[in-house]
């Protein structure tokens, strides 16, 4: 299995995650502001998932640019 296929498979798992993963930083910030200190565990998980997705996207871009 190619690295890009592994990354795409991993990214797809977040569509079925129990905790919603924000699509962008603005959505994450909006949730953080709206929760006003409650649901910190959920906020933390959302932030972790968002960061992981952003890292995977960066790796995928680097791999793609090296293969082009």
ABEGO torsion letter per residue (X at the ends): XBAAAAAAAAAAAAAABABBBBABAAAAAAAAAAAGGBGAAAAAAAAAAAAAAAAAAAAAAAAAAAAX
